[in-house]
Amino acid sequence: MTQSLTQSPPAVAAPAVAGTGRRSLAILAVILLGQFMAVIDASIVNVAIPAMRTSLHASGSGLQLIVSGYVIAYAVLLVTGARLGDRFGQRTMFLAGLALFTIASLACGLAWNTPSLIVFRFLQGIGSAAMIPQVMTLIQRTFTGTTRARALSAYAAVISGGMVVGQILGGLIVSADIAGTSWRGVFLVNVPIGLVLLAVAPSTLPVTVRTERKLDLAGLAVLTPAVLLLVVPLVLGHEQDWPVWTWIALASAAAGFIGFARVERWVHRRGGAPLFADQVLRAPGLILTAATLFTVMCTFGGWLFVMAIHLQSTLGYTALHAGLLFLPMGITFALASLNWQRVPERLHATMIPAGLVLAATTMVIMGLLLRNGADFGPLELTVFGIMGIGFGLSFSPLMARTTAKIPVALAADASGILVTNVQLGTVVGIASFGSVFLTLAGTTTVSASHAVGVTAIVEGVTVLAASALAARAAR
């Protein structure tokens, strides 16, 4: 049951394992590998888009649904997955989600047309939504003190860095074309990893105390169509020249989100357990952090999607070439994400918005460099690397600093809310910025390059807005 601020939180298990022993590190390795596998699946498909378009004869809208369909299901069901973890145990739900994700990955690799692949991607998302919310809860219950801060930093780095690694790994897999699998390999690679985790996780993950958490089926029933009414017209609108139904759907989405807020208040008054619980939303800085993460991932997800198409379809690079171009960004992002704690603590509040300003500036510069159809050279790679530093100095510390303040009793719901915003931001970014790019792009290299330049500049301005939110959250 959801508690108000005057009520006590739900009973939870004490930390399952404390300290930095081998058992706790094994737990961290297992859950972060599961997290990493789920995160890269949101971006690994990007580099395979041209191959899918040729093999499946997919439209631009179909490609966007293949990429974002996974994230839609993942985002909408995350909080419910967190509740199920409290109710049935984090180990049980992690294993159930991992099993579904692995099976759905195999089905994606065997998909015979665009609709079947979209359906299987949704199933992948459902598996991730069951598995991933358990990760932060297990971290909160396994680690304490400074070791928890380090574990949360690794967790944040995996969430954001996995998207960049997905681009590189996708390029390697598609270009390797093992046994003629082409784009199918980006899904099939999950199967052996998933099977290994399924073999190891039962004996590694701790058993946690179950609690009688109620599910918010009313909230879920309102939130799901609201998200679909927002994303579907953004994905399909540009190809259909924005017919009347797209505007009706967007207006209905706004009404749906307002209705969701009212339903959540109604559930709270009746003593239920709303998806976005009042007590969790009042955690220090959580709402502003969630808004910042949404905006950051909106631009980041949209940028990766647009660049994957531009590098291969416009500039004619191979999947491997396109994937490796993300390497400087991946390296600098990882270094910044894992070493930001070396910066004096008094500078952390300034470092986060400053990192986003740096990311915004480099994104605008990249747009100016690419708008005339220029190839990717040393200058562009350098700018890409600096962009990784900017995002690394902002995303990981923002996530880690906020989650470190959340009590263990609220870890599951807070994890669901924050990661929901991250994933919804990715969906909206792919749909909105992808639509901007595809609408502006024509059949010639010059027009497509102009489109990527304009899109990058618009995204840079959006990241600046995120830096303003981050500055306020830091205060």
C-alpha positions as CSV (number, residue, x, y, z in Angstrom):
1,M,0.0,0.0,0.0
2,T,1.2,3.5,-0.8
3,Q,2.1,5.5,2.2
4,S,1.7,9.3,2.7
5,L,4.5,11.2,4.4
6,T,2.9,10.6,7.8
7,Q,2.8,6.8,7.4
8,S,5.6,4.3,7.7
9,P,7.2,2.8,4.5
10,P,6.6,-0.8,3.5
11,A,8.7,-3.4,5.2
12,V,11.6,-4.5,3.2
13,A,14.5,-6.8,3.7
14,A,17.7,-5.6,5.3
15,P,20.7,-5.5,3.0
16,A,21.2,-9.0,1.7
17,V,25.0,-8.7,1.5
18,A,27.1,-5.9,2.8
19,G,30.5,-4.7,1.9
20,T,32.7,-5.4,-1.1
21,G,33.2,-9.2,-0.7
22,R,33.2,-11.6,-3.6
23,R,29.5,-12.4,-3.2
24,S,28.4,-8.8,-3.4
25,L,30.7,-8.2,-6.4
26,A,29.3,-11.3,-8.1
27,I,25.7,-10.0,-7.5
28,L,26.7,-6.6,-9.1
29,A,28.3,-8.3,-12.1
30,V,25.2,-10.4,-12.8
31,I,22.6,-7.7,-12.5
32,L,24.7,-5.1,-14.4
33,L,25.3,-7.5,-17.2
34,G,21.5,-8.0,-17.4
35,Q,21.1,-4.3,-17.3
36,F,23.7,-3.8,-20.0
37,M,22.1,-6.3,-22.3
38,A,18.7,-4.6,-22.0
39,V,20.2,-1.1,-22.4
40,I,22.2,-1.8,-25.5
41,D,19.1,-3.4,-27.1
42,A,17.6,0.1,-27.2
43,S,20.5,1.3,-29.5
44,I,22.2,-1.7,-31.1
45,V,19.4,-1.8,-33.6
46,N,20.2,1.7,-34.9
47,V,23.2,0.6,-36.9
48,A,21.3,-2.4,-38.4
49,I,18.5,-0.1,-39.7
50,P,19.8,0.1,-43.4
51,A,20.2,-3.7,-43.5
52,M,16.7,-4.2,-42.1
53,R,15.2,-1.7,-44.6
54,T,16.7,-3.8,-47.4
55,S,15.9,-7.2,-46.0
56,L,12.4,-6.5,-44.8
57,H,11.5,-3.7,-47.2
58,A,10.6,-1.7,-44.1
59,S,9.3,1.9,-44.3
60,G,10.7,4.8,-42.2
61,S,7.8,4.5,-39.8
62,G,8.3,0.7,-39.6
63,L,12.0,1.2,-38.7
64,Q,11.1,3.8,-36.0
65,L,8.6,1.3,-34.5
66,I,11.2,-1.5,-34.5
67,V,13.6,0.8,-32.6
68,S,11.1,2.5,-30.3
69,G,8.6,-0.4,-29.8
70,Y,11.0,-2.1,-27.4
71,V,11.4,1.1,-25.4
72,I,7.7,1.9,-25.3
73,A,6.9,-1.4,-23.6
74,Y,10.0,-1.2,-21.4
75,A,9.1,2.4,-20.3
76,V,5.4,1.9,-19.6
77,L,5.8,-1.3,-17.6
78,L,8.9,-0.4,-15.5
79,V,7.1,0.8,-12.4
80,T,4.8,-2.2,-12.4
81,G,7.9,-4.4,-12.8
82,A,9.4,-2.8,-9.7
83,R,6.2,-3.5,-7.8
84,L,6.2,-7.1,-8.9
85,G,9.7,-7.4,-7.6
86,D,8.7,-6.3,-4.1
87,R,5.7,-8.7,-4.3
88,F,7.3,-11.8,-5.6
89,G,11.0,-11.1,-4.9
90,Q,13.7,-9.4,-6.9
91,R,15.5,-12.6,-7.8
92,T,12.3,-14.2,-9.1
93,M,11.3,-11.2,-11.3
94,F,14.9,-10.7,-12.5
95,L,15.0,-14.4,-13.7
96,A,11.4,-14.2,-15.2
97,G,12.2,-11.0,-17.1
98,L,15.6,-12.4,-18.3
99,A,14.0,-15.6,-19.6
100,L,11.3,-13.6,-21.5
101,F,13.9,-11.2,-22.9
102,T,16.1,-14.1,-24.1
103,I,13.2,-15.9,-25.8
104,A,12.0,-12.7,-27.4
105,S,15.6,-12.0,-28.6
106,L,15.6,-15.4,-30.4
107,A,12.2,-14.6,-31.9
108,C,13.5,-11.2,-33.1
109,G,16.4,-12.9,-34.8
110,L,14.0,-15.2,-36.6
111,A,11.4,-12.6,-37.5
112,W,10.1,-12.9,-41.1
113,N,8.7,-9.4,-41.7
114,T,8.4,-6.0,-40.2
115,P,5.1,-6.5,-38.2
116,S,6.5,-9.7,-36.6
117,L,9.7,-8.0,-35.6
118,I,7.8,-5.1,-34.1
119,V,5.7,-7.5,-32.0
120,F,8.7,-9.4,-30.8
121,R,10.4,-6.2,-29.9
122,F,7.5,-5.3,-27.7
123,L,7.9,-8.7,-26.0
124,Q,11.6,-7.9,-25.4
125,G,10.5,-4.7,-23.8
126,I,8.2,-6.5,-21.5
127,G,11.0,-8.8,-20.4
128,S,13.3,-5.8,-19.7
129,A,10.5,-4.1,-17.7
130,A,10.3,-7.2,-15.4
131,M,14.1,-7.6,-15.1
132,I,15.6,-4.1,-14.9
133,P,13.8,-2.5,-12.0
134,Q,15.2,-5.2,-9.7
135,V,18.7,-4.0,-10.4
136,M,18.7,-0.7,-8.4
137,T,16.7,-2.4,-5.6
138,L,19.3,-5.2,-5.3
139,I,22.1,-2.6,-5.3
140,Q,20.4,-0.6,-2.6
141,R,20.0,-3.8,-0.5
142,T,23.4,-5.2,-1.2
143,F,25.8,-2.2,-0.8
144,T,26.2,0.4,1.9
145,G,28.2,3.6,2.3
146,T,30.8,4.5,-0.3
147,T,30.6,1.0,-1.9
148,R,26.9,1.8,-2.7
149,A,27.9,5.1,-4.3
150,R,30.4,3.3,-6.5
151,A,27.9,0.7,-7.4
152,L,25.3,3.4,-8.3
153,S,27.9,5.2,-10.5
154,A,28.6,1.9,-12.4
155,Y,24.8,1.4,-12.7
156,A,24.3,4.9,-14.2
157,A,27.3,4.4,-16.5
158,V,25.8,1.2,-17.8
159,I,22.5,2.8,-18.5
160,S,23.8,5.7,-20.5
161,G,27.1,4.2,-21.8
162,G,25.3,1.1,-23.0
163,M,23.5,3.1,-25.7
164,V,26.8,4.2,-27.2
165,V,28.3,0.7,-26.9
166,G,25.2,-0.6,-28.7
167,Q,26.0,1.5,-31.7
168,I,29.6,0.1,-31.9
169,L,28.6,-3.5,-31.2
170,G,25.8,-3.3,-33.7
171,G,28.2,-2.2,-36.4
172,L,30.6,-5.1,-35.6
173,I,27.9,-7.7,-35.6
174,V,26.2,-6.6,-38.8
175,S,29.5,-6.3,-40.7
176,A,30.7,-9.7,-39.4
177,D,27.6,-11.2,-40.9
178,I,28.3,-14.5,-39.1
179,A,26.6,-17.4,-41.0
180,G,24.7,-14.9,-43.1
181,T,22.8,-13.5,-40.1
182,S,23.3,-9.8,-41.0
183,W,21.0,-7.7,-38.9
184,R,19.6,-10.7,-37.1
185,G,22.8,-11.1,-35.2
186,V,22.1,-8.0,-33.2
187,F,19.3,-9.9,-31.5
188,L,20.7,-13.4,-31.6
189,V,23.8,-12.2,-29.6
190,N,21.6,-11.9,-26.6
191,V,20.7,-15.6,-26.5
192,P,23.9,-17.1,-25.3
193,I,24.5,-14.3,-22.8
194,G,21.0,-14.7,-21.5
195,L,21.4,-18.5,-21.2
196,V,24.6,-18.0,-19.2
197,L,23.0,-15.5,-16.9
198,L,20.0,-17.8,-16.4
199,A,22.4,-20.5,-15.3
200,V,24.4,-18.3,-12.9
201,A,21.8,-15.9,-11.5
202,P,19.8,-18.4,-9.3
203,S,22.7,-19.3,-7.2
204,T,24.2,-15.8,-7.1
205,L,21.3,-13.4,-6.4
206,P,20.0,-13.2,-2.9
207,V,16.5,-14.1,-1.7
208,T,14.7,-10.9,-0.5
209,V,11.7,-10.6,1.8
210,R,8.5,-10.3,-0.2
211,T,6.0,-7.5,0.6
212,E,2.3,-7.3,-0.2
213,R,2.6,-4.4,-2.7
214,K,-0.6,-3.6,-4.6
215,L,-0.5,-3.1,-8.4
216,D,-1.9,0.1,-10.0
217,L,-3.8,-1.5,-12.8
218,A,-6.0,1.7,-13.2
219,G,-3.0,3.9,-13.6
220,L,-1.4,1.4,-16.1
221,A,-4.6,1.3,-18.1
222,V,-4.5,5.1,-18.6
223,L,-0.7,5.6,-19.0
224,T,-0.3,2.9,-21.7
225,P,-2.7,4.4,-24.3
226,A,-1.5,7.9,-23.4
227,V,2.1,7.0,-24.3
228,L,1.0,5.3,-27.5
229,L,-1.2,8.3,-28.5
230,L,1.9,10.4,-28.1
231,V,4.5,8.2,-29.9
232,V,2.5,6.7,-32.8
233,P,1.6,10.0,-34.5
234,L,5.1,11.3,-34.0
235,V,6.4,8.1,-35.8
236,L,3.9,7.9,-38.6
237,G,3.0,11.6,-39.1
238,H,5.9,12.6,-41.4
239,E,5.2,9.8,-43.9
240,Q,1.5,10.5,-44.0
241,D,2.0,14.3,-44.3
242,W,0.5,14.9,-40.8
243,P,-3.2,14.0,-41.4
244,V,-5.9,15.1,-39.0
245,W,-5.8,11.9,-37.0
246,T,-2.2,12.6,-35.9
247,W,-3.2,15.9,-34.3
248,I,-6.3,14.4,-32.7
249,A,-4.0,11.6,-31.2
250,L,-1.5,14.2,-29.9
251,A,-4.3,16.2,-28.2
252,S,-5.7,13.0,-26.8
253,A,-2.3,12.1,-25.4
254,A,-2.2,15.4,-23.5
255,A,-5.7,14.6,-22.2
256,G,-4.5,11.1,-21.3
257,F,-1.6,12.4,-19.2
258,I,-3.9,14.8,-17.4
259,G,-6.3,11.9,-16.8
260,F,-3.4,9.7,-15.5
261,A,-2.5,12.4,-12.9
262,R,-6.1,12.4,-11.7
263,V,-6.3,8.6,-11.6
264,E,-3.1,8.5,-9.6
265,R,-4.6,11.0,-7.0
266,W,-7.8,8.9,-6.9
267,V,-5.8,5.7,-6.3
268,H,-3.8,7.4,-3.5
269,R,-7.0,8.7,-1.8
270,R,-8.4,5.1,-1.8
271,G,-5.3,3.8,-0.1
272,G,-4.0,2.1,-3.2
273,A,-0.5,2.1,-4.6
274,P,-0.2,4.6,-7.5
275,L,2.5,4.0,-10.1
276,F,4.0,7.4,-9.2
277,A,3.6,7.3,-5.4
278,D,3.4,10.6,-3.5
279,Q,6.1,9.7,-1.0
280,V,8.6,8.8,-3.8
281,L,7.9,11.9,-5.8
282,R,8.7,14.0,-2.7
283,A,12.2,12.5,-2.4
284,P,14.8,15.3,-2.6
285,G,15.3,16.4,-6.2
286,L,13.6,13.4,-7.8
287,I,11.1,15.3,-9.9
288,L,13.6,17.7,-11.3
289,T,16.1,14.9,-11.9
290,A,13.5,12.9,-13.7
291,A,12.6,15.9,-15.9
292,T,16.3,16.4,-16.7
293,L,16.9,12.8,-17.5
294,F,13.9,12.8,-19.8
295,T,15.2,15.8,-21.7
296,V,18.8,14.5,-21.9
297,M,17.7,11.1,-23.2
298,C,15.2,12.6,-25.6
299,T,18.1,14.3,-27.4
300,F,20.6,11.5,-26.9
301,G,18.3,8.8,-28.2
302,G,17.2,10.9,-31.1
303,W,20.8,11.8,-31.9
304,L,21.9,8.2,-32.1
305,F,19.0,7.2,-34.3
306,V,19.5,10.1,-36.7
307,M,23.3,9.7,-36.9
308,A,23.0,5.9,-37.6
309,I,20.8,6.7,-40.6
310,H,22.9,9.6,-41.8
311,L,26.3,7.8,-41.6
312,Q,25.1,4.8,-43.6
313,S,22.3,6.1,-45.8
314,T,23.6,9.6,-46.6
315,L,27.4,9.2,-46.4
316,G,27.4,5.5,-47.5
317,Y,29.5,4.1,-44.7
318,T,29.3,0.4,-43.9
319,A,27.7,-0.7,-40.6
320,L,31.2,-1.4,-39.1
321,H,32.6,2.0,-40.2
322,A,29.5,3.8,-38.8
323,G,29.7,1.9,-35.5
324,L,33.4,2.6,-35.0
325,L,32.8,6.3,-35.4
326,F,31.0,6.2,-32.1
327,L,34.1,4.8,-30.4
328,P,35.7,8.2,-29.3
329,M,32.4,9.2,-27.8
330,G,32.1,5.8,-26.0
331,I,35.6,6.0,-24.6
332,T,35.3,9.5,-23.3
333,F,31.8,8.9,-22.0
334,A,33.0,5.8,-20.0
335,L,36.0,7.6,-18.6
336,A,34.0,10.6,-17.4
337,S,31.1,8.4,-16.1
338,L,33.4,6.2,-14.0
339,N,35.8,9.0,-12.7
340,W,33.5,12.0,-12.0
341,Q,33.8,11.3,-8.3
342,R,37.5,12.3,-8.4
343,V,36.2,15.9,-9.0
344,P,36.0,17.7,-5.6
345,E,32.6,17.3,-4.1
346,R,32.0,21.0,-3.8
347,L,32.1,21.2,-7.6
348,H,29.6,18.4,-8.3
349,A,26.6,20.7,-8.4
350,T,28.3,22.9,-11.0
351,M,29.8,20.0,-12.9
352,I,26.5,18.5,-14.0
353,P,24.9,21.5,-15.8
354,A,28.4,22.5,-17.1
355,G,28.7,19.0,-18.7
356,L,25.4,19.5,-20.4
357,V,26.4,22.9,-21.7
358,L,29.5,21.3,-23.1
359,A,27.4,18.5,-24.7
360,A,25.0,21.1,-26.2
361,T,27.8,23.1,-27.6
362,T,29.4,20.2,-29.3
363,M,26.1,19.0,-30.7
364,V,25.5,22.4,-32.4
365,I,29.1,22.4,-33.7
366,M,28.6,18.9,-35.1
367,G,25.4,20.1,-36.9
368,L,27.3,22.9,-38.5
369,L,30.1,20.6,-39.6
370,L,27.8,18.0,-41.1
371,R,25.2,20.3,-42.7
372,N,27.0,20.5,-46.1
373,G,27.6,16.8,-46.6
374,A,31.1,16.6,-45.1
375,D,32.6,13.3,-44.3
376,F,33.6,12.2,-40.8
377,G,37.2,13.3,-40.3
378,P,39.6,14.0,-37.4
379,L,37.8,17.2,-36.4
380,E,34.4,15.5,-36.3
381,L,35.8,12.6,-34.2
382,T,37.3,15.1,-31.8
383,V,34.0,16.9,-31.4
384,F,32.3,13.6,-30.9
385,G,34.8,12.7,-28.1
386,I,34.3,16.0,-26.3
387,M,30.5,15.4,-26.5
388,G,31.0,12.1,-24.7
389,I,32.8,14.0,-21.9
390,G,29.9,16.4,-21.5
391,F,27.3,13.7,-21.3
392,G,29.5,11.6,-19.0
393,L,30.0,14.4,-16.5
394,S,26.3,15.0,-16.3
395,F,24.2,11.9,-16.7
396,S,26.0,9.4,-14.4
397,P,26.5,11.8,-11.5
398,L,23.0,13.1,-11.8
399,M,21.5,9.6,-11.6
400,A,24.0,8.5,-8.9
401,R,23.6,11.6,-6.7
402,T,19.8,11.4,-6.7
403,T,19.5,7.6,-6.1
404,A,22.0,7.8,-3.3
405,K,19.5,10.0,-1.4
406,I,16.6,7.6,-1.7
407,P,15.8,5.3,1.2
408,V,16.0,1.6,0.6
409,A,12.3,1.3,1.3
410,L,11.6,3.5,-1.8
411,A,14.3,2.1,-4.0
412,A,12.0,0.0,-6.2
413,D,9.5,2.7,-7.0
414,A,12.2,5.4,-7.4
415,S,14.1,3.2,-9.7
416,G,11.0,2.6,-11.8
417,I,10.2,6.3,-12.0
418,L,13.7,7.5,-13.0
419,V,14.3,4.8,-15.5
420,T,10.8,5.2,-16.9
421,N,11.7,8.9,-17.7
422,V,15.0,7.8,-19.2
423,Q,13.2,5.3,-21.5
424,L,10.3,7.6,-22.4
425,G,12.8,10.3,-23.2
426,T,14.5,7.9,-25.6
427,V,11.2,7.0,-27.2
428,V,10.1,10.6,-27.7
429,G,13.5,11.5,-29.0
430,I,13.5,8.8,-31.6
431,A,10.0,9.7,-32.6
432,S,10.3,13.5,-32.6
433,F,13.9,14.2,-33.8
434,G,13.7,11.2,-36.1
435,S,10.6,12.7,-37.7
436,V,12.3,16.1,-38.0
437,F,15.2,14.5,-39.8
438,L,13.2,12.3,-42.0
439,T,10.8,15.1,-42.9
440,L,13.6,17.5,-43.9
441,A,15.7,14.8,-45.6
442,G,15.2,14.4,-49.3
443,T,16.7,12.0,-51.8
444,T,19.9,13.9,-52.4
445,T,23.0,14.0,-50.1
446,V,22.9,17.8,-49.8
447,S,19.3,17.8,-48.5
448,A,19.9,14.9,-46.1
449,S,23.0,16.6,-44.7
450,H,21.1,19.8,-44.3
451,A,18.5,17.8,-42.4
452,V,21.0,16.3,-40.0
453,G,22.6,19.7,-39.4
454,V,19.3,21.3,-38.5
455,T,18.3,18.4,-36.3
456,A,21.6,18.5,-34.4
457,I,21.2,22.3,-33.8
458,V,17.7,21.8,-32.5
459,E,18.8,19.0,-30.3
460,G,21.7,21.2,-28.9
461,V,19.2,23.8,-27.9
462,T,17.2,21.1,-26.1
463,V,20.2,20.0,-24.2
464,L,20.7,23.6,-23.1
465,A,17.2,23.4,-21.6
466,A,18.3,20.2,-19.8
467,S,21.3,22.1,-18.3
468,A,18.9,24.7,-16.8
469,L,16.9,21.9,-15.2
470,A,20.0,20.3,-13.9
471,A,21.3,23.5,-12.4
472,R,18.0,23.9,-10.5
473,A,18.0,20.3,-9.4
474,A,21.5,20.7,-8.1
475,R,20.4,23.5,-5.9
